[in-house]
Amino acid sequence: MSTPDQPVPTSEYPEPTQEDRDARFASVVWFRDQRATGAFEQYQGMFVAILGEQIIDADRDAEVLGHRLEARSDALPLNRVVLQYVHRPEDWNWK
């Protein structure tokens, strides 16, 4: 609980740096390039957590995945982790 002389924290994590933003962008580019090759078929219908050029975790439920990542926050630079959904063929509505 905060008192009047103690500010209420606005975030548990430090503000992302430009390097964090650049790293996330590079991860998204890597993911999209790899996805186009069909490299992530085993993750269809799941959310994947990406750090650099590696999938570090995956789950069908984004909230569950987020909680697992939070639990590893002491070992992961969360400002650089990107979550992406890997679509299944039936996710596309072509009608």
A tleap script that builds the chain and sets N, CA, C and O, in Angstrom:
source leaprc.protein.ff14SB
mol = sequence {
  NMET SER THR PRO ASP GLN PRO VAL PRO THR
  SER GLU TYR PRO GLU PRO THR GLN GLU ASP
  ARG ASP ALA ARG PHE ALA SER VAL VAL TRP
  PHE ARG ASP GLN ARG ALA THR GLY ALA PHE
  GLU GLN TYR GLN GLY MET PHE VAL ALA ILE
  LEU GLY GLU GLN ILE ILE ASP ALA ASP ARG
  ASP ALA GLU VAL LEU GLY HIE ARG LEU GLU
  ALA ARG SER ASP ALA LEU PRO LEU ASN ARG
  VAL VAL LEU GLN TYR VAL HIE ARG PRO GLU
  ASP TRP ASN TRP CLYS
}
set mol.1.N position { 0.837 -1.169 0.000 }
set mol.1.CA position { 0.000 0.000 0.000 }
set mol.1.C position { 0.889 1.241 0.000 }
set mol.1.O position { 1.887 1.291 0.719 }
set mol.2.N position { 0.534 2.230 -0.794 }
set mol.2.CA position { 1.364 3.431 -0.868 }
set mol.2.C position { 0.820 4.507 0.059 }
set mol.2.O position { -0.371 4.551 0.367 }
set mol.3.N position { 1.703 5.348 0.482 }
set mol.3.CA position { 1.327 6.488 1.313 }
set mol.3.C position { 1.483 7.742 0.467 }
set mol.3.O position { 2.046 7.668 -0.626 }
set mol.4.N position { 1.002 8.897 0.936 }
set mol.4.CA position { 1.098 10.108 0.123 }
set mol.4.C position { 2.522 10.461 -0.306 }
set mol.4.O position { 2.706 11.083 -1.353 }
set mol.5.N position { 3.513 10.085 0.461 }
set mol.5.CA position { 4.888 10.420 0.074 }
set mol.5.C position { 5.549 9.339 -0.774 }
set mol.5.O position { 6.704 9.494 -1.170 }
set mol.6.N position { 4.836 8.242 -1.063 }
set mol.6.CA position { 5.351 7.182 -1.911 }
set mol.6.C position { 4.504 7.112 -3.180 }
set mol.6.O position { 3.302 6.861 -3.099 }
set mol.7.N position { 5.105 7.328 -4.345 }
set mol.7.CA position { 4.322 7.251 -5.571 }
set mol.7.C position { 3.864 5.822 -5.856 }
set mol.7.O position { 4.544 4.856 -5.509 }
set mol.8.N position { 2.730 5.709 -6.478 }
set mol.8.CA position { 2.211 4.412 -6.881 }
set mol.8.C position { 2.937 4.011 -8.159 }
set mol.8.O position { 2.955 4.774 -9.125 }
set mol.9.N position { 3.534 2.828 -8.175 }
set mol.9.CA position { 4.230 2.418 -9.394 }
set mol.9.C position { 3.248 2.251 -10.541 }
set mol.9.O position { 2.149 1.729 -10.351 }
set mol.10.N position { 3.637 2.692 -11.730 }
set mol.10.CA position { 2.753 2.577 -12.880 }
set mol.10.C position { 2.999 1.301 -13.666 }
set mol.10.O position { 2.143 0.897 -14.453 }
set mol.11.N position { 4.132 0.662 -13.479 }
set mol.11.CA position { 4.452 -0.555 -14.203 }
set mol.11.C position { 5.469 -1.359 -13.412 }
set mol.11.O position { 6.318 -0.806 -12.713 }
set mol.12.N position { 5.365 -2.685 -13.540 }
set mol.12.CA position { 6.338 -3.544 -12.880 }
set mol.12.C position { 7.648 -3.582 -13.655 }
set mol.12.O position { 8.691 -3.919 -13.096 }
set mol.13.N position { 7.599 -3.242 -14.918 }
set mol.13.CA position { 8.763 -3.346 -15.784 }
set mol.13.C position { 9.250 -1.956 -16.153 }
set mol.13.O position { 8.470 -1.005 -16.203 }
set mol.14.N position { 10.524 -1.851 -16.408 }
set mol.14.CA position { 11.025 -0.559 -16.884 }
set mol.14.C position { 10.452 -0.264 -18.269 }
set mol.14.O position { 10.086 -1.176 -19.010 }
set mol.15.N position { 10.383 0.986 -18.594 }
set mol.15.CA position { 9.917 1.401 -19.911 }
set mol.15.C position { 10.827 0.764 -20.964 }
set mol.15.O position { 12.048 0.771 -20.805 }
set mol.16.N position { 10.242 0.207 -22.053 }
set mol.16.CA position { 11.082 -0.403 -23.088 }
set mol.16.C position { 12.032 0.623 -23.708 }
set mol.16.O position { 11.658 1.772 -23.944 }
set mol.17.N position { 13.237 0.197 -23.961 }
set mol.17.CA position { 14.225 1.045 -24.622 }
set mol.17.C position { 14.072 0.900 -26.138 }
set mol.17.O position { 13.319 0.052 -26.617 }
set mol.18.N position { 14.777 1.718 -26.865 }
set mol.18.CA position { 14.770 1.578 -28.318 }
set mol.18.C position { 15.350 0.226 -28.723 }
set mol.18.O position { 14.899 -0.379 -29.695 }
set mol.19.N position { 16.340 -0.246 -27.985 }
set mol.19.CA position { 16.921 -1.560 -28.271 }
set mol.19.C position { 15.882 -2.667 -28.066 }
set mol.19.O position { 15.838 -3.632 -28.829 }
set mol.20.N position { 15.039 -2.521 -27.021 }
set mol.20.CA position { 13.956 -3.486 -26.793 }
set mol.20.C position { 12.993 -3.478 -27.974 }
set mol.20.O position { 12.614 -4.533 -28.482 }
set mol.21.N position { 12.604 -2.295 -28.401 }
set mol.21.CA position { 11.674 -2.176 -29.534 }
set mol.21.C position { 12.276 -2.771 -30.808 }
set mol.21.O position { 11.594 -3.471 -31.555 }
set mol.22.N position { 13.548 -2.489 -31.048 }
set mol.22.CA position { 14.219 -3.044 -32.220 }
set mol.22.C position { 14.283 -4.569 -32.153 }
set mol.22.O position { 14.091 -5.247 -33.162 }
set mol.23.N position { 14.550 -5.099 -30.974 }
set mol.23.CA position { 14.621 -6.554 -30.798 }
set mol.23.C position { 13.254 -7.193 -31.040 }
set mol.23.O position { 13.165 -8.237 -31.686 }
set mol.24.N position { 12.182 -6.571 -30.525 }
set mol.24.CA position { 10.831 -7.101 -30.764 }
set mol.24.C position { 10.499 -7.073 -32.250 }
set mol.24.O position { 9.949 -8.034 -32.787 }
set mol.25.N position { 10.832 -5.975 -32.911 }
set mol.25.CA position { 10.558 -5.860 -34.341 }
set mol.25.C position { 11.293 -6.962 -35.110 }
set mol.25.O position { 10.710 -7.606 -35.982 }
set mol.26.N position { 12.559 -7.174 -34.790 }
set mol.26.CA position { 13.338 -8.222 -35.459 }
set mol.26.C position { 12.718 -9.599 -35.217 }
set mol.26.O position { 12.715 -10.437 -36.118 }
set mol.27.N position { 12.196 -9.841 -34.021 }
set mol.27.CA position { 11.542 -11.118 -33.722 }
set mol.27.C position { 10.289 -11.308 -34.560 }
set mol.27.O position { 10.030 -12.407 -35.051 }
set mol.28.N position { 9.511 -10.247 -34.727 }
set mol.28.CA position { 8.292 -10.322 -35.535 }
set mol.28.C position { 8.644 -10.601 -36.992 }
set mol.28.O position { 7.993 -11.422 -37.639 }
set mol.29.N position { 9.657 -9.931 -37.511 }
set mol.29.CA position { 10.094 -10.165 -38.893 }
set mol.29.C position { 10.540 -11.612 -39.053 }
set mol.29.O position { 10.164 -12.270 -40.022 }
set mol.30.N position { 11.335 -12.112 -38.117 }
set mol.30.CA position { 11.797 -13.502 -38.162 }
set mol.30.C position { 10.602 -14.452 -38.155 }
set mol.30.O position { 10.544 -15.384 -38.957 }
set mol.31.N position { 9.649 -14.217 -37.249 }
set mol.31.CA position { 8.474 -15.079 -37.136 }
set mol.31.C position { 7.707 -15.111 -38.451 }
set mol.31.O position { 7.349 -16.186 -38.933 }
set mol.32.N position { 7.453 -13.956 -39.030 }
set mol.32.CA position { 6.675 -13.903 -40.272 }
set mol.32.C position { 7.421 -14.560 -41.430 }
set mol.32.O position { 6.805 -15.226 -42.262 }
set mol.33.N position { 8.709 -14.384 -41.491 }
set mol.33.CA position { 9.494 -15.046 -42.539 }
set mol.33.C position { 9.439 -16.566 -42.372 }
set mol.33.O position { 9.242 -17.292 -43.347 }
set mol.34.N position { 9.610 -17.040 -41.154 }
set mol.34.CA position { 9.599 -18.481 -40.893 }
set mol.34.C position { 8.203 -19.069 -41.066 }
set mol.34.O position { 8.055 -20.182 -41.570 }
set mol.35.N position { 7.192 -18.333 -40.654 }
set mol.35.CA position { 5.815 -18.811 -40.776 }
set mol.35.C position { 5.476 -19.059 -42.238 }
set mol.35.O position { 4.776 -20.019 -42.560 }
set mol.36.N position { 5.970 -18.200 -43.127 }
set mol.36.CA position { 5.695 -18.345 -44.553 }
set mol.36.C position { 6.249 -19.654 -45.109 }
set mol.36.O position { 5.772 -20.128 -46.140 }
set mol.37.N position { 7.232 -20.241 -44.457 }
set mol.37.CA position { 7.816 -21.506 -44.911 }
set mol.37.C position { 7.089 -22.712 -44.317 }
set mol.37.O position { 7.398 -23.851 -44.665 }
set mol.38.N position { 6.117 -22.469 -43.415 }
set mol.38.CA position { 5.408 -23.562 -42.761 }
set mol.38.C position { 6.146 -24.130 -41.569 }
set mol.38.O position { 5.844 -25.232 -41.113 }
set mol.39.N position { 7.114 -23.382 -41.063 }
set mol.39.CA position { 7.975 -23.884 -39.987 }
set mol.39.C position { 7.255 -24.092 -38.659 }
set mol.39.O position { 7.769 -24.792 -37.786 }
set mol.40.N position { 6.080 -23.498 -38.492 }
set mol.40.CA position { 5.425 -23.551 -37.182 }
set mol.40.C position { 4.144 -24.379 -37.180 }
set mol.40.O position { 3.245 -24.116 -36.381 }
set mol.41.N position { 4.047 -25.360 -38.047 }
set mol.41.CA position { 2.831 -26.172 -38.121 }
set mol.41.C position { 2.470 -26.800 -36.779 }
set mol.41.O position { 1.289 -26.916 -36.452 }
set mol.42.N position { 3.455 -27.198 -36.010 }
set mol.42.CA position { 3.181 -27.850 -34.723 }
set mol.42.C position { 2.544 -26.882 -33.715 }
set mol.42.O position { 2.018 -27.315 -32.691 }
set mol.43.N position { 2.590 -25.576 -34.002 }
set mol.43.CA position { 2.019 -24.576 -33.108 }
set mol.43.C position { 0.679 -24.025 -33.600 }
set mol.43.O position { 0.173 -23.059 -33.029 }
set mol.44.N position { 0.092 -24.618 -34.646 }
set mol.44.CA position { -1.168 -24.099 -35.169 }
set mol.44.C position { -2.223 -24.030 -34.078 }
set mol.44.O position { -2.404 -24.972 -33.306 }
set mol.45.N position { -2.926 -22.886 -34.025 }
set mol.45.CA position { -3.964 -22.686 -33.023 }
set mol.45.C position { -3.423 -22.288 -31.665 }
set mol.45.O position { -4.151 -22.303 -30.673 }
set mol.46.N position { -2.139 -21.930 -31.615 }
set mol.46.CA position { -1.508 -21.579 -30.341 }
set mol.46.C position { -0.885 -20.189 -30.408 }
set mol.46.O position { -0.587 -19.669 -31.483 }
set mol.47.N position { -0.702 -19.612 -29.243 }
set mol.47.CA position { 0.076 -18.390 -29.095 }
set mol.47.C position { 1.494 -18.821 -28.777 }
set mol.47.O position { 1.716 -19.710 -27.955 }
set mol.48.N position { 2.448 -18.188 -29.433 }
set mol.48.CA position { 3.846 -18.504 -29.179 }
set mol.48.C position { 4.542 -17.276 -28.603 }
set mol.48.O position { 4.244 -16.142 -28.980 }
set mol.49.N position { 5.465 -17.518 -27.691 }
set mol.49.CA position { 6.306 -16.459 -27.130 }
set mol.49.C position { 7.649 -16.558 -27.828 }
set mol.49.O position { 8.282 -17.613 -27.843 }
set mol.50.N position { 8.078 -15.431 -28.413 }
set mol.50.CA position { 9.297 -15.401 -29.204 }
set mol.50.C position { 10.301 -14.469 -28.542 }
set mol.50.O position { 9.967 -13.353 -28.143 }
set mol.51.N position { 11.512 -14.935 -28.436 }
set mol.51.CA position { 12.620 -14.116 -27.941 }
set mol.51.C position { 13.760 -14.296 -28.927 }
set mol.51.O position { 14.320 -15.384 -29.057 }
set mol.52.N position { 14.094 -13.222 -29.615 }
set mol.52.CA position { 15.114 -13.313 -30.657 }
set mol.52.C position { 14.580 -14.119 -31.817 }
set mol.52.O position { 13.540 -13.791 -32.388 }
set mol.53.N position { 15.282 -15.159 -32.161 }
set mol.53.CA position { 14.858 -16.055 -33.237 }
set mol.53.C position { 14.561 -17.438 -32.674 }
set mol.53.O position { 14.993 -18.461 -33.205 }
set mol.54.N position { 13.802 -17.429 -31.571 }
set mol.54.CA position { 13.501 -18.686 -30.899 }
set mol.54.C position { 12.124 -18.606 -30.256 }
set mol.54.O position { 11.769 -17.595 -29.649 }
set mol.55.N position { 11.359 -19.671 -30.393 }
set mol.55.CA position { 10.104 -19.797 -29.657 }
set mol.55.C position { 10.465 -20.361 -28.294 }
set mol.55.O position { 11.024 -21.453 -28.184 }
set mol.56.N position { 10.136 -19.593 -27.250 }
set mol.56.CA position { 10.532 -20.006 -25.903 }
set mol.56.C position { 9.394 -20.660 -25.126 }
set mol.56.O position { 9.631 -21.294 -24.098 }
set mol.57.N position { 8.140 -20.509 -25.615 }
set mol.57.CA position { 7.002 -21.127 -24.943 }
set mol.57.C position { 5.803 -20.997 -25.864 }
set mol.57.O position { 5.804 -20.175 -26.780 }
set mol.58.N position { 4.783 -21.804 -25.622 }
set mol.58.CA position { 3.573 -21.759 -26.434 }
set mol.58.C position { 2.402 -22.304 -25.626 }
set mol.58.O position { 2.578 -23.143 -24.743 }
set mol.59.N position { 1.194 -21.810 -25.945 }
set mol.59.CA position { -0.010 -22.288 -25.281 }
set mol.59.C position { -1.221 -21.877 -26.116 }
set mol.59.O position { -1.174 -20.881 -26.838 }
set mol.60.N position { -2.283 -22.635 -26.017 }
set mol.60.CA position { -3.522 -22.274 -26.711 }
set mol.60.C position { -4.203 -21.077 -26.041 }
set mol.60.O position { -4.992 -20.373 -26.673 }
set mol.61.N position { -3.903 -20.853 -24.786 }
set mol.61.CA position { -4.501 -19.754 -24.022 }
set mol.61.C position { -3.448 -18.675 -23.782 }
set mol.61.O position { -2.457 -18.910 -23.090 }
set mol.62.N position { -3.667 -17.491 -24.359 }
set mol.62.CA position { -2.693 -16.401 -24.237 }
set mol.62.C position { -2.511 -15.971 -22.788 }
set mol.62.O position { -1.409 -15.600 -22.385 }
set mol.63.N position { -3.575 -16.018 -22.010 }
set mol.63.CA position { -3.473 -15.599 -20.605 }
set mol.63.C position { -2.617 -16.576 -19.801 }
set mol.63.O position { -1.798 -16.158 -18.982 }
set mol.64.N position { -2.803 -17.846 -20.028 }
set mol.64.CA position { -1.992 -18.866 -19.346 }
set mol.64.C position { -0.526 -18.704 -19.738 }
set mol.64.O position { 0.365 -18.774 -18.892 }
set mol.65.N position { -0.292 -18.488 -21.020 }
set mol.65.CA position { 1.078 -18.266 -21.493 }
set mol.65.C position { 1.679 -17.036 -20.829 }
set mol.65.O position { 2.825 -17.065 -20.381 }
set mol.66.N position { 0.914 -15.962 -20.764 }
set mol.66.CA position { 1.396 -14.741 -20.123 }
set mol.66.C position { 1.772 -14.955 -18.670 }
set mol.66.O position { 2.778 -14.425 -18.200 }
set mol.67.N position { 0.965 -15.732 -17.956 }
set mol.67.CA position { 1.271 -16.006 -16.547 }
set mol.67.C position { 2.557 -16.820 -16.405 }
set mol.67.O position { 3.353 -16.583 -15.497 }
set mol.68.N position { 2.751 -17.780 -17.310 }
set mol.68.CA position { 3.995 -18.565 -17.257 }
set mol.68.C position { 5.207 -17.680 -17.524 }
set mol.68.O position { 6.240 -17.819 -16.870 }
set mol.69.N position { 5.077 -16.776 -18.481 }
set mol.69.CA position { 6.186 -15.867 -18.776 }
set mol.69.C position { 6.452 -14.946 -17.593 }
set mol.69.O position { 7.608 -14.704 -17.244 }
set mol.70.N position { 5.403 -14.436 -16.978 }
set mol.70.CA position { 5.549 -13.580 -15.791 }
set mol.70.C position { 6.313 -14.315 -14.693 }
set mol.70.O position { 7.150 -13.729 -14.006 }
set mol.71.N position { 6.019 -15.591 -14.538 }
set mol.71.CA position { 6.693 -16.373 -13.501 }
set mol.71.C position { 8.188 -16.516 -13.786 }
set mol.71.O position { 8.973 -16.787 -12.877 }
set mol.72.N position { 8.578 -16.335 -15.041 }
set mol.72.CA position { 9.988 -16.444 -15.425 }
set mol.72.C position { 10.632 -15.072 -15.625 }
set mol.72.O position { 11.714 -14.971 -16.203 }
set mol.73.N position { 9.976 -14.033 -15.156 }
set mol.73.CA position { 10.442 -12.666 -15.421 }
set mol.73.C position { 11.836 -12.388 -14.868 }
set mol.73.O position { 12.528 -11.500 -15.366 }
set mol.74.N position { 12.255 -13.124 -13.858 }
set mol.74.CA position { 13.606 -12.912 -13.337 }
set mol.74.C position { 14.675 -13.446 -14.294 }
set mol.74.O position { 15.836 -13.041 -14.219 }
set mol.75.N position { 14.282 -14.354 -15.192 }
set mol.75.CA position { 15.243 -14.956 -16.120 }
set mol.75.C position { 15.043 -14.508 -17.573 }
set mol.75.O position { 15.866 -14.810 -18.437 }
set mol.76.N position { 13.955 -13.792 -17.834 }
set mol.76.CA position { 13.657 -13.374 -19.204 }
set mol.76.C position { 13.588 -11.860 -19.316 }
set mol.76.O position { 13.055 -11.204 -18.421 }
set mol.77.N position { 14.112 -11.293 -20.388 }
set mol.77.CA position { 13.919 -9.860 -20.630 }
set mol.77.C position { 12.538 -9.653 -21.270 }
set mol.77.O position { 12.421 -9.579 -22.493 }
set mol.78.N position { 11.503 -9.561 -20.441 }
set mol.78.CA position { 10.132 -9.528 -20.948 }
set mol.78.C position { 9.870 -8.378 -21.914 }
set mol.78.O position { 8.969 -8.474 -22.749 }
set mol.79.N position { 10.628 -7.303 -21.821 }
set mol.79.CA position { 10.451 -6.197 -22.769 }
set mol.79.C position { 10.862 -6.582 -24.185 }
set mol.79.O position { 10.637 -5.821 -25.125 }
set mol.80.N position { 11.459 -7.748 -24.341 }
set mol.80.CA position { 11.893 -8.195 -25.677 }
set mol.80.C position { 11.121 -9.414 -26.169 }
set mol.80.O position { 11.364 -9.899 -27.274 }
set mol.81.N position { 10.203 -9.904 -25.362 }
set mol.81.CA position { 9.416 -11.074 -25.744 }
set mol.81.C position { 8.189 -10.613 -26.544 }
set mol.81.O position { 7.516 -9.645 -26.189 }
set mol.82.N position { 7.927 -11.335 -27.625 }
set mol.82.CA position { 6.791 -11.039 -28.498 }
set mol.82.C position { 5.851 -12.239 -28.479 }
set mol.82.O position { 6.293 -13.385 -28.554 }
set mol.83.N position { 4.550 -11.966 -28.377 }
set mol.83.CA position { 3.543 -13.018 -28.505 }
set mol.83.C position { 2.897 -12.913 -29.879 }
set mol.83.O position { 2.510 -11.830 -30.317 }
set mol.84.N position { 2.787 -14.048 -30.546 }
set mol.84.CA position { 2.138 -14.113 -31.850 }
set mol.84.C position { 1.242 -15.337 -31.878 }
set mol.84.O position { 1.520 -16.342 -31.224 }
set mol.85.N position { 0.149 -15.240 -32.654 }
set mol.85.CA position { -0.762 -16.362 -32.824 }
set mol.85.C position { -0.416 -17.069 -34.120 }
set mol.85.O position { -0.185 -16.425 -35.144 }
set mol.86.N position { -0.380 -18.393 -34.079 }
set mol.86.CA position { -0.137 -19.193 -35.277 }
set mol.86.C position { -1.494 -19.712 -35.750 }
set mol.86.O position { -2.099 -20.583 -35.126 }
set mol.87.N position { -1.947 -19.157 -36.857 }
set mol.87.CA position { -3.269 -19.501 -37.374 }
set mol.87.C position { -3.349 -20.942 -37.838 }
set mol.87.O position { -2.375 -21.526 -38.312 }
set mol.88.N position { -4.550 -21.498 -37.685 }
set mol.88.CA position { -4.886 -22.801 -38.241 }
set mol.88.C position { -5.576 -22.542 -39.577 }
set mol.88.O position { -6.085 -21.441 -39.787 }
set mol.89.N position { -5.612 -23.511 -40.482 }
set mol.89.CA position { -6.309 -23.291 -41.745 }
set mol.89.C position { -7.772 -22.878 -41.533 }
set mol.89.O position { -8.295 -22.057 -42.287 }
set mol.90.N position { -8.420 -23.427 -40.536 }
set mol.90.CA position { -9.834 -23.109 -40.308 }
set mol.90.C position { -10.050 -21.720 -39.696 }
set mol.90.O position { -11.187 -21.256 -39.607 }
set mol.91.N position { -8.970 -21.055 -39.273 }
set mol.91.CA position { -9.098 -19.689 -38.755 }
set mol.91.C position { -9.385 -18.695 -39.874 }
set mol.91.O position { -9.928 -17.620 -39.624 }
set mol.92.N position { -9.025 -19.045 -41.095 }
set mol.92.CA position { -9.217 -18.136 -42.211 }
set mol.92.C position { -10.624 -18.295 -42.749 }
set mol.92.O position { -11.036 -19.399 -43.104 }
set mol.93.N position { -11.347 -17.223 -42.810 }
set mol.93.CA position { -12.730 -17.233 -43.290 }
set mol.93.C position { -12.733 -16.760 -44.736 }
set mol.93.O position { -12.684 -15.560 -45.004 }
set mol.94.N position { -12.790 -17.707 -45.663 }
set mol.94.CA position { -12.726 -17.349 -47.082 }
set mol.94.C position { -14.098 -17.340 -47.734 }
set mol.94.O position { -14.190 -17.257 -48.959 }
set mol.95.N position { -15.150 -17.422 -46.964 }
set mol.95.CA position { -16.511 -17.451 -47.542 }
set mol.95.C position { -16.945 -16.088 -47.995 }
set mol.95.O position { -18.055 -15.931 -48.503 }
savepdb mol mol.pdb
quit
